[in-house]
Amino acid sequence: MNTNEIVSHLAANNNMSKAEARRMLDAFVDTLTTSLGNEQGFSLPEIGTFDVNTREERQSYNPYQKKYMILPPKRVVRFHPNQDLKEAVK
């Protein structure tokens, strides 16, 4: 499902215009991005939890240059689905 399909679905199911649905979706994404950018978790009880994890510096092999390189530490977003979502996907 892409963004336009989500907006259409939200608009149809909530008796609102597509512009209103788009603003609602944009506000949600902005809130999620801001929360994760501040290294706070974000929980949606019906879906699951988003959190920020820091990967440590590590060594990796580059097969094209045939040498090892050091990858710097970085922050990554992780998603942990709740049990109902896991069951629905099975």
C-alpha positions in Angstrom: 0.0 0.0 0.0 1.5 3.4 -0.9 0.8 6.9 0.5 -2.0 7.7 -2.0 -3.8 4.5 -1.2 -3.5 5.2 2.5 -4.9 8.7 2.1 -7.8 7.4 0.0 -8.6 4.7 2.5 -8.5 7.2 5.4 -10.7 9.7 3.6 -13.3 7.0 2.6 -13.5 5.4 6.0 -13.6 8.7 8.1 -15.9 10.9 5.9 -13.2 13.5 5.2 -11.6 14.9 2.2 -8.4 13.6 0.8 -6.6 16.9 1.7 -7.7 16.4 5.4 -6.6 12.8 5.4 -3.2 13.8 3.8 -2.7 16.5 6.6 -3.6 13.9 9.2 -1.1 11.4 7.8 1.6 14.0 7.5 1.0 15.1 11.1 1.3 11.4 12.2 4.5 10.9 10.3 6.0 14.2 11.6 5.1 13.2 15.2 6.7 9.7 14.7 9.8 11.2 13.1 10.2 13.9 15.8 9.8 11.3 18.6 12.3 8.9 17.1 14.7 11.7 16.3 14.8 12.6 20.0 15.5 8.9 20.8 12.2 8.4 22.4 10.2 5.3 21.7 6.8 5.4 19.9 4.1 2.9 20.8 0.9 2.1 19.0 -0.8 -0.6 21.1 -2.8 -2.0 18.1 0.4 -2.3 16.0 3.6 -2.4 18.0 6.5 -0.3 19.2 9.1 1.7 17.3 12.4 2.5 19.1 15.9 3.8 18.3 18.9 1.5 18.8 22.5 2.4 18.4 24.7 0.1 16.4 28.3 -0.1 17.6 31.3 0.6 15.4 32.2 -2.6 13.6 34.6 -4.0 11.0 33.3 -5.1 7.6 34.9 -6.6 4.5 34.6 -4.9 1.2 34.9 -7.6 -1.5 35.5 -5.1 -4.4 38.5 -3.5 -2.8 39.5 -6.7 -1.0 40.1 -5.0 2.3 38.5 -4.5 5.7 36.9 -1.2 6.6 35.6 0.3 9.9 31.9 1.2 9.8 31.1 4.0 12.2 28.4 3.7 14.9 24.9 4.7 13.8 21.4 5.0 15.1 18.7 2.7 13.5 15.0 2.4 13.9 13.6 -0.9 15.1 10.0 -2.1 15.0 8.6 -4.7 17.4 5.1 -5.8 16.3 2.5 -6.7 18.9 1.1 -10.2 19.2 -2.1 -9.5 17.4 -0.2 -8.2 14.3 2.0 -11.2 14.4 -1.0 -13.5 14.4 -2.7 -11.5 11.6 0.3 -11.9 9.3 0.6 -15.7 9.9 
